[in-house]
Amino acid sequence: CESLAAFVVMREPITAGEEFAAAQTLREALASRLPDYMLPRKVEFLEAFPLTPNGKADRKALASRLI
């Protein structure tokens, strides 16, 4: 089943123990603005987005993180 994922780069680093609470806060904020089918099932925190040689977000690298 396909679902949406959110990839997030935080301004301030968070610990692995804080990720769950941060993901819940993000989902709650999104739920107040988006319909249910647009809410991400998975939230992945990154230090930085992987980039292609052209400087664009590397969507294949992001997708491989979900497997």
Residue pairs with C-beta under 8 A, 6 or more apart in sequence:
3 40
3 41
3 42
4 38
4 39
4 40
4 41
4 42
5 40
5 41
5 42
5 43
5 44
5 62
5 66
6 26
6 40
6 42
6 43
6 44
7 44
7 46
7 49
7 62
7 65
8 22
8 26
8 43
8 44
8 45
8 46
9 45
9 46
9 47
9 48
9 49
10 22
10 45
13 47
14 22
14 45
19 43
19 45
22 43
22 45
23 43
23 45
26 43
27 39
27 40
27 43
30 38
30 39
30 40
31 39
42 66
44 62
44 65
44 66
49 57
49 58
49 62
50 57
50 58
50 61
50 62
51 57
51 58
52 58
